[in-house]
Amino acid sequence: MQTLTRVPKFYFALGMLSLLAAVGCGTYGGSPSLVHTTGNFTNGSLKGSYVYQIHGVSVASGSVYRQVGVFTADGNGNITGGTDDSSVNAGGTAVSGVYTVGNDGTGFLTINTSLGQITLGITLVSSSKLELIENDAALDAAGTAELQQSTVAPSGTFVFRLHQDAAAQSPSTEATEVGAFTVSSGAGNGAMDQNLNGTFTSPNLTVTLNAPVNSGRGTGNLVDTSANFTTALVYYVVNNGKLVLLVTNAGAVGSGSAEVQTGSVGGGLSGTYVFGSRGDDSFLDGVATAGQFTASAGVLSGTEDVMVDGNFSANVNFPSTCYTAGSAGGISGRVVLTSGSGAPCSGSTTQVFWMVSPSRAFFLDNSGTTIEDGTVDLQTGNSFSASSLKGQFVIVMDGLDRTPEQVGLPDQILARLGTLQFDGAGNLTLNELVNASGSGGGGQSPGVLTGTYTVASNGRVVASLNGNTLNLVMYAVSGSQAYVLQGDAGVITSGTVELQ
């Protein structure tokens, strides 16, 4: 039996106890020696307060968890304050720790949290953003941290996205929600679209966001007015335009973010967008996609690469789809895709997008077989080539690796983080830290890997590394950002690539 199938992947009552026990016993991986490439980063590059969010799995129990919080770095290798919340303990645990940053932005951060002491592998995109993976043997996870630029109470219209591996309504099921709310003086209203264990609903919301404390940490509620159900939250303010969210109902495991809605969004999707999505089917993180579509005059069409339970489909054209822009809960920017055609669109709802801005949106699928959600960004540039990607990028990916099945071993969780250098002429160099849960050793550095890449005019990038043993597909949003998917059979990992 696989440890990550729909039913046993939660083990929830026992799983959380196992998670605490494993971390509390100090079963950490060491900090492997990384080969530092090029760059001008130092410990001083990480200075200030950073809001982070992490999604992961306990290696011992297979139980999922989420963490959010804020840490303060002093620029000299010390974490001098902050708070941490998780699906195990959402009490605002005080944090402290140490960190190191190499010249290429890679390094390690050891921090005391609500899960105990953990060590994270880190890579800085800039002084205001870093990517994270777990370096410990007991846990396998990935995440991101962003410089905190405000701690004031949220105000305005926010578009949000939540993914729950253990739904607040029923922890033995999963859910994803996208929607929007307008909040002022701590209260407001909105609407959302929800896929709860395959059941799609579109309720209105009432919202409460209590004023944050000095660290930017606050609490709140989203109330589904149709089901009269309250989703309890801890939130952290990143800046005036972004919040990080953690679901805190008993037994729930879920997190996400909310971004201020800007610009004229009433017309919905218009232009060429690049997207990345991931979700759960009969396996945790069993589905991941990356692709591109063009939306114009109510019709959407495009291509995507899809990994489902380890089965890879490359460069697939999806048929033209009808979409309609509208509003819900008094908020504009909701776009509904259907299985039919016409004006207005006919057929059943297949996807729903909520526009953050004319160039960005959150979406969920309503396929009935997956609990899947993602992000789309407007593509800039209309003719890409190998020279469009040049420089040192940060890559972060995580998901499920099913290839151990070939030798009779269970599936494993897999995360990778590091620098990816494009030379602008088709040659590629990867310097990564990898945490494969099946190894039992935490983060490992395989050394510098080399390979090649090609770029199609639409921004689809195909890369082969380490003698064709690691294959990646990317869709470029621009010359500095892309969504990435692993193209190797059996390995369902995905993430982002971003220029340092």
C-alpha positions as CSV (number, residue, x, y, z in Angstrom):
1,M,0.0,0.0,0.0
2,Q,1.3,3.5,-0.8
3,T,1.7,5.8,2.1
4,L,0.3,8.8,0.2
5,T,-3.0,7.5,-1.3
6,R,-6.2,9.4,-0.6
7,V,-7.3,7.5,2.6
8,P,-4.1,6.7,4.5
9,K,-2.1,9.9,3.5
10,F,-3.7,11.8,6.4
11,Y,-3.6,9.5,9.4
12,F,-4.5,12.8,11.0
13,A,-5.0,12.3,14.7
14,L,-1.9,10.1,15.0
15,G,0.0,11.9,12.2
16,M,0.3,15.2,13.9
17,L,1.6,13.6,17.1
18,S,4.1,11.7,15.0
19,L,5.2,14.9,13.4
20,L,5.9,16.6,16.7
21,A,7.7,13.6,18.0
22,A,9.9,13.3,15.0
23,V,11.0,16.9,15.1
24,G,11.2,17.1,18.8
25,C,13.7,14.2,18.8
26,G,16.1,16.2,16.6
27,T,16.1,14.0,13.6
28,Y,17.6,16.6,11.4
29,G,19.8,16.3,8.3
30,G,23.1,18.1,8.5
31,S,23.9,21.1,6.4
32,P,25.6,19.6,3.3
33,S,28.4,21.4,1.6
34,L,27.1,23.5,-1.3
35,V,29.2,24.4,-4.3
36,H,28.7,28.2,-4.5
37,T,28.7,29.6,-8.0
38,T,28.6,33.3,-8.8
39,G,27.0,36.2,-7.1
40,N,27.5,39.1,-4.7
41,F,25.2,37.9,-1.8
42,T,26.3,37.9,1.9
43,N,24.7,37.5,5.3
44,G,24.0,41.2,5.0
45,S,21.7,40.6,2.0
46,L,19.2,39.0,4.4
47,K,18.2,41.8,6.7
48,G,14.8,42.8,8.0
49,S,11.5,41.0,8.7
50,Y,10.4,38.3,6.2
51,V,6.9,36.7,6.0
52,Y,7.1,33.0,5.1
53,Q,4.8,30.2,4.1
54,I,5.8,26.5,3.9
55,H,3.8,23.4,2.8
56,G,5.2,20.0,3.7
57,V,4.9,16.4,4.8
58,S,6.2,14.4,7.8
59,V,8.4,11.7,6.4
60,A,7.6,9.3,9.3
61,S,3.8,9.5,9.3
62,G,2.9,10.8,5.9
63,S,0.9,13.6,7.5
64,V,0.7,17.0,5.8
65,Y,1.4,20.3,7.5
66,R,1.5,24.0,6.8
67,Q,3.5,26.8,8.4
68,V,3.4,30.6,8.2
69,G,5.1,33.2,10.2
70,V,7.6,36.1,10.2
71,F,11.3,36.1,11.2
72,T,13.7,39.0,11.7
73,A,17.2,38.7,10.3
74,D,19.9,41.1,11.6
75,G,22.2,41.0,8.6
76,N,24.9,39.2,10.6
77,G,23.6,35.7,10.6
78,N,21.1,35.9,13.5
79,I,17.4,35.5,13.7
80,T,16.5,38.0,16.5
81,G,12.7,37.6,16.6
82,G,9.4,36.8,15.0
83,T,6.5,34.4,15.4
84,D,5.4,31.1,13.8
85,D,2.1,29.3,13.3
86,S,1.4,25.9,11.9
87,S,-1.3,23.4,11.5
88,V,0.1,21.7,14.6
89,N,0.2,24.8,16.8
90,A,-1.3,28.1,15.7
91,G,-0.5,30.0,18.9
92,G,2.1,32.4,17.6
93,T,5.3,30.7,18.8
94,A,8.2,33.1,19.3
95,V,11.1,32.3,17.0
96,S,14.9,32.7,17.0
97,G,17.8,31.1,15.1
98,V,20.8,31.6,12.8
99,Y,21.5,31.6,9.1
100,T,24.2,31.7,6.5
101,V,24.2,33.1,2.9
102,G,26.8,32.2,0.3
103,N,27.8,34.5,-2.5
104,D,25.3,32.9,-4.9
105,G,22.4,33.4,-2.5
106,T,22.3,29.8,-1.3
107,G,22.6,28.9,2.3
108,F,20.8,27.6,5.4
109,L,18.5,29.0,8.1
110,T,18.0,27.2,11.4
111,I,15.0,28.4,13.3
112,N,13.0,27.5,16.4
113,T,9.3,27.2,15.4
114,S,6.0,25.7,16.5
115,L,7.2,22.4,15.1
116,G,10.5,22.5,17.1
117,Q,13.9,23.4,15.6
118,I,14.0,23.1,11.8
119,T,16.7,23.8,9.2
120,L,15.8,25.2,5.8
121,G,17.8,25.4,2.7
122,I,17.5,28.9,1.2
123,T,18.2,30.7,-2.0
124,L,17.8,34.4,-2.3
125,V,16.1,35.8,-5.4
126,S,16.9,39.3,-4.0
127,S,17.2,41.0,-0.6
128,S,13.4,41.1,-0.6
129,K,12.6,37.5,-1.5
130,L,14.0,34.0,-0.9
131,E,12.9,30.4,-1.7
132,L,13.0,27.6,0.9
133,I,13.0,23.9,1.2
134,E,13.3,21.7,4.3
135,N,16.8,20.4,4.9
136,D,15.8,18.0,7.8
137,A,15.4,14.3,7.5
138,A,12.1,14.3,9.5
139,L,10.3,16.7,7.2
140,D,10.1,17.4,3.5
141,A,8.7,20.8,2.4
142,A,9.1,23.9,0.2
143,G,8.1,27.5,0.6
144,T,8.9,31.1,0.1
145,A,9.6,34.2,2.2
146,E,9.1,37.9,1.3
147,L,10.4,41.1,3.0
148,Q,7.7,42.6,5.2
149,Q,7.0,46.2,4.2
150,S,3.9,46.9,6.3
151,T,2.1,45.7,9.4
152,V,-1.0,47.8,9.2
153,A,-4.5,46.4,9.2
154,P,-5.7,45.1,5.8
155,S,-8.0,47.5,3.8
156,G,-9.4,47.2,0.3
157,T,-10.5,44.5,-2.1
158,F,-8.4,41.3,-1.9
159,V,-8.4,38.2,-4.2
160,F,-7.5,35.1,-2.3
161,R,-6.6,31.5,-3.0
162,L,-6.6,28.7,-0.4
163,H,-5.6,25.0,-0.8
164,Q,-6.6,22.6,2.0
165,D,-5.1,19.1,2.1
166,A,-7.3,18.5,5.1
167,A,-10.4,20.6,4.7
168,A,-11.8,22.7,7.6
169,Q,-15.3,21.4,6.9
170,S,-14.1,17.7,7.0
171,P,-10.4,16.9,7.6
172,S,-10.7,13.6,5.9
173,T,-11.3,15.4,2.6
174,E,-9.6,18.2,0.6
175,A,-10.7,21.6,-0.7
176,T,-9.6,24.5,-2.8
177,E,-11.1,28.0,-2.8
178,V,-10.6,31.1,-4.8
179,G,-12.6,34.3,-4.3
180,A,-12.5,37.9,-3.3
181,F,-13.6,40.1,-0.4
182,T,-13.7,43.8,0.4
183,V,-12.7,44.7,4.0
184,S,-12.7,48.0,5.9
185,S,-12.2,48.5,9.7
186,G,-11.8,44.7,10.1
187,A,-15.1,43.6,8.5
188,G,-16.4,43.0,5.0
189,N,-18.1,40.9,2.4
190,G,-17.3,38.9,-0.7
191,A,-17.8,35.7,-2.6
192,M,-15.8,32.6,-3.4
193,D,-15.8,29.4,-5.6
194,Q,-15.0,26.2,-3.8
195,N,-14.2,22.6,-4.8
196,L,-14.8,20.6,-1.6
197,N,-13.9,16.9,-2.3
198,G,-15.4,17.2,-5.8
199,T,-18.4,19.2,-4.9
200,F,-18.5,22.7,-6.5
201,T,-20.2,25.7,-4.8
202,S,-20.1,29.4,-5.2
203,P,-21.3,31.0,-1.9
204,N,-21.2,34.6,-0.7
205,L,-18.9,35.4,2.3
206,T,-18.8,37.6,5.3
207,V,-15.3,38.4,6.5
208,T,-13.7,39.4,9.8
209,L,-10.0,40.4,10.1
210,N,-9.0,41.4,13.5
211,A,-6.3,44.2,13.8
212,P,-2.8,42.8,13.6
213,V,-0.2,43.1,16.3
214,N,3.2,44.7,15.8
215,S,4.6,41.7,13.9
216,G,1.8,42.0,11.4
217,R,0.1,38.8,12.7
218,G,-3.7,38.8,13.0
219,T,-6.6,36.5,13.2
220,G,-9.9,36.3,11.2
221,N,-12.8,34.4,9.8
222,L,-14.3,33.7,6.4
223,V,-18.0,32.7,6.8
224,D,-19.7,30.8,4.0
225,T,-23.2,32.3,4.3
226,S,-24.8,29.4,2.3
227,A,-23.5,26.6,4.5
228,N,-23.2,28.8,7.6
229,F,-19.6,27.5,8.0
230,T,-16.7,29.5,9.5
231,T,-13.1,29.0,8.3
232,A,-10.8,30.4,11.0
233,L,-7.6,32.0,9.9
234,V,-4.2,33.4,11.1
235,Y,-2.9,36.0,8.7
236,Y,0.4,37.9,8.3
237,V,0.7,41.2,6.5
238,V,3.5,41.2,3.9
239,N,2.7,44.6,2.6
240,N,-0.3,46.8,1.8
241,G,-1.1,44.6,-1.2
242,K,-0.5,41.0,0.2
243,L,-1.5,38.7,3.1
244,V,-0.3,35.2,3.9
245,L,-3.1,32.9,5.3
246,L,-3.2,29.8,7.4
247,V,-6.4,27.8,8.1
248,T,-6.7,27.1,11.9
249,N,-9.9,25.1,12.3
250,A,-9.3,21.9,14.4
251,G,-7.8,19.2,12.2
252,A,-7.5,21.4,9.1
253,V,-4.3,21.7,7.1
254,G,-4.5,24.6,4.6
255,S,-2.9,27.9,3.6
256,G,-2.8,30.4,0.9
257,S,-2.5,34.1,0.2
258,A,-4.6,37.2,-0.7
259,E,-3.6,40.1,-3.0
260,V,-5.1,43.5,-3.4
261,Q,-7.2,43.7,-6.6
262,T,-6.0,46.5,-8.8
263,G,-6.8,47.9,-12.3
264,S,-9.8,47.5,-14.5
265,V,-10.8,43.8,-14.1
266,G,-14.4,43.9,-15.3
267,G,-13.5,42.6,-18.7
268,G,-11.8,39.5,-17.2
269,L,-9.1,37.7,-19.2
270,S,-7.6,39.3,-22.3
271,G,-4.3,38.5,-23.8
272,T,-1.8,35.6,-23.6
273,Y,-1.2,34.2,-20.2
274,V,1.2,31.6,-18.7
275,F,0.0,29.4,-15.8
276,G,1.1,26.8,-13.3
277,S,-1.2,24.6,-11.2
278,R,-1.0,21.7,-8.8
279,G,-3.4,19.6,-6.9
280,D,-4.5,16.3,-5.3
281,D,-6.3,13.3,-6.8
282,S,-5.9,9.9,-5.4
283,F,-2.4,11.0,-4.3
284,L,-1.2,14.0,-2.4
285,D,0.3,16.3,-5.1
286,G,-0.7,13.8,-7.8
287,V,-1.4,16.5,-10.4
288,A,0.8,19.4,-11.8
289,T,0.5,21.5,-15.0
290,A,2.3,24.3,-16.7
291,G,1.1,26.0,-19.9
292,Q,0.0,29.0,-21.9
293,F,-3.3,30.2,-23.2
294,T,-4.7,33.1,-25.2
295,A,-8.0,34.6,-24.2
296,S,-9.9,36.9,-26.5
297,A,-13.6,37.9,-27.0
298,G,-14.9,35.1,-24.8
299,V,-12.8,32.3,-26.3
300,L,-9.8,30.7,-24.6
301,S,-7.3,28.2,-26.2
302,G,-3.8,27.1,-25.6
303,T,-1.2,24.4,-24.8
304,E,-0.1,22.7,-21.6
305,D,2.2,20.0,-20.2
306,V,0.5,17.8,-17.7
307,M,1.7,15.3,-15.1
308,V,-1.0,13.1,-13.5
309,D,0.1,10.4,-11.0
310,G,3.4,10.1,-12.8
311,N,2.0,9.9,-16.4
312,F,3.4,12.8,-18.5
313,S,1.6,14.4,-21.4
314,A,3.8,16.9,-23.3
315,N,2.8,20.0,-25.2
316,V,-0.9,19.1,-25.4
317,N,-3.3,21.4,-27.2
318,F,-6.5,22.0,-25.3
319,P,-9.7,22.8,-27.2
320,S,-11.2,26.3,-27.4
321,T,-13.2,27.0,-24.4
322,C,-16.0,29.6,-23.8
323,Y,-15.6,32.1,-20.9
324,T,-17.7,34.8,-19.4
325,A,-16.6,37.7,-17.2
326,G,-18.8,38.9,-14.4
327,S,-19.0,39.6,-10.7
328,A,-20.0,37.9,-7.5
329,G,-20.6,39.3,-4.0
330,G,-20.5,42.8,-5.5
331,I,-16.9,42.3,-6.7
332,S,-15.9,42.3,-10.3
333,G,-13.2,40.1,-11.9
334,R,-14.8,36.7,-11.8
335,V,-14.4,34.7,-15.0
336,V,-16.2,31.4,-15.6
337,L,-15.1,28.8,-18.2
338,T,-17.6,26.3,-19.4
339,S,-17.7,23.0,-21.3
340,G,-19.9,24.5,-24.0
341,S,-19.9,27.5,-26.4
342,G,-22.1,30.4,-27.4
343,A,-22.9,33.8,-26.1
344,P,-23.7,33.5,-23.3
345,C,-21.6,30.4,-22.7
346,S,-23.4,27.1,-22.3
347,G,-22.5,23.9,-20.5
348,S,-21.1,23.2,-17.0
349,T,-18.4,25.1,-15.2
350,T,-15.0,23.7,-15.7
351,Q,-12.8,26.5,-14.2
352,V,-13.2,29.7,-12.4
353,F,-10.7,32.6,-12.4
354,W,-10.6,35.6,-10.1
355,M,-8.7,38.5,-11.5
356,V,-6.1,40.1,-9.1
357,S,-5.3,42.6,-11.9
358,P,-5.7,42.6,-15.7
359,S,-2.3,40.7,-15.8
360,R,-2.8,38.2,-12.9
361,A,-5.4,35.8,-11.6
362,F,-6.0,32.9,-9.3
363,F,-8.1,29.9,-10.5
364,L,-9.5,26.5,-9.6
365,D,-10.5,23.5,-11.6
366,N,-13.9,21.9,-11.4
367,S,-13.1,18.6,-13.0
368,G,-14.7,16.4,-10.4
369,T,-11.6,14.2,-10.1
370,T,-8.9,16.6,-8.8
371,I,-8.6,19.3,-6.1
372,E,-6.5,21.7,-8.2
373,D,-5.7,25.4,-8.3
374,G,-3.1,27.7,-9.7
375,T,-2.0,31.2,-10.8
376,V,-1.9,32.8,-14.3
377,D,0.3,35.8,-15.3
378,L,0.1,37.9,-18.5
379,Q,3.0,37.0,-20.8
380,T,5.3,39.8,-21.8
381,G,7.1,39.5,-25.1
382,N,5.8,37.7,-28.2
383,S,8.7,35.8,-29.7
384,F,11.1,34.0,-27.4
385,S,14.4,32.3,-28.2
386,A,17.4,30.8,-26.3
387,S,18.8,34.3,-25.8
388,S,15.6,35.4,-24.1
389,L,16.7,33.5,-21.0
390,K,20.2,34.5,-19.8
391,G,21.7,34.8,-16.3
392,Q,21.4,33.1,-13.0
393,F,17.9,32.1,-11.9
394,V,16.5,30.6,-8.7
395,I,14.6,27.4,-9.1
396,V,12.3,25.8,-6.5
397,M,10.2,22.7,-7.1
398,D,8.5,20.1,-4.9
399,G,5.9,17.3,-5.1
400,L,5.7,13.5,-5.3
401,D,8.2,11.0,-6.7
402,R,6.7,7.7,-7.6
403,T,9.7,6.1,-9.2
404,P,10.8,4.2,-6.1
405,E,7.9,1.9,-6.9
406,Q,10.0,0.4,-9.6
407,V,12.2,-1.3,-7.0
408,G,9.3,-2.0,-4.6
409,L,9.7,1.0,-2.3
410,P,7.0,3.5,-1.3
411,D,6.5,6.8,-3.0
412,Q,8.6,9.7,-1.7
413,I,8.3,13.4,-1.3
414,L,10.8,15.4,-3.3
415,A,11.9,19.0,-3.1
416,R,14.7,20.8,-4.9
417,L,16.1,24.4,-4.6
418,G,19.1,26.2,-6.1
419,T,20.5,28.3,-8.9
420,L,19.9,27.6,-12.6
421,Q,22.2,29.4,-15.1
422,F,21.2,30.0,-18.7
423,D,24.0,31.2,-20.9
424,G,21.6,32.6,-23.6
425,A,22.9,30.1,-26.2
426,G,21.3,26.8,-25.1
427,N,23.6,25.7,-22.3
428,L,22.4,25.2,-18.7
429,T,24.0,24.7,-15.3
430,L,22.1,23.6,-12.2
431,N,23.5,23.9,-8.6
432,E,20.8,22.4,-6.3
433,L,20.0,21.1,-2.9
434,V,17.6,18.1,-3.0
435,N,15.5,16.6,-0.2
436,A,14.2,13.1,-1.2
437,S,12.3,11.7,1.8
438,G,13.2,8.2,0.8
439,S,16.9,8.8,1.4
440,G,16.4,9.3,5.1
441,G,19.2,11.9,5.1
442,G,17.5,15.2,4.6
443,G,18.9,17.7,2.1
444,Q,21.7,16.5,-0.2
445,S,23.8,18.3,-2.7
446,P,24.5,16.3,-5.9
447,G,27.0,18.9,-7.1
448,V,26.8,21.0,-10.2
449,L,24.8,19.5,-13.1
450,T,25.1,20.6,-16.7
451,G,22.8,20.3,-19.7
452,T,21.1,22.1,-22.6
453,Y,17.9,23.9,-23.3
454,T,15.8,25.0,-26.3
455,V,13.1,27.7,-26.4
456,A,10.1,27.8,-28.7
457,S,8.8,31.2,-29.9
458,N,5.8,30.9,-27.5
459,G,8.1,30.7,-24.5
460,R,8.0,27.0,-23.9
461,V,11.4,25.8,-22.7
462,V,12.6,22.2,-22.8
463,A,15.7,21.5,-20.7
464,S,17.8,18.3,-20.2
465,L,20.3,18.0,-17.4
466,N,22.7,15.4,-16.1
467,G,22.8,13.1,-19.2
468,N,19.0,13.3,-19.7
469,T,18.2,12.0,-16.2
470,L,16.6,15.3,-15.2
471,N,14.2,16.9,-17.7
472,L,12.3,20.1,-17.2
473,V,9.6,22.0,-19.1
474,M,9.1,25.7,-18.5
475,Y,6.7,28.3,-19.7
476,A,8.2,31.8,-19.6
477,V,6.1,34.6,-18.4
478,S,9.0,36.9,-19.4
479,G,12.8,36.8,-19.7
480,S,13.0,36.7,-15.9
481,Q,10.2,34.4,-14.7
482,A,8.7,31.0,-15.6
483,Y,6.6,28.2,-14.3
484,V,8.4,24.8,-14.3
485,L,7.3,21.2,-14.4
486,Q,9.5,18.1,-14.3
487,G,9.1,16.0,-17.4
488,D,10.3,12.7,-16.2
489,A,7.8,9.8,-15.9
490,G,6.8,9.1,-12.3
491,V,8.0,12.4,-10.9
492,I,5.3,15.0,-10.1
493,T,7.2,18.1,-9.1
494,S,6.6,21.7,-10.1
495,G,7.4,25.2,-9.1
496,T,8.9,28.5,-10.4
497,V,12.1,29.9,-11.9
498,E,13.0,33.5,-11.3
499,L,16.0,35.7,-12.3
500,Q,18.2,36.7,-9.4
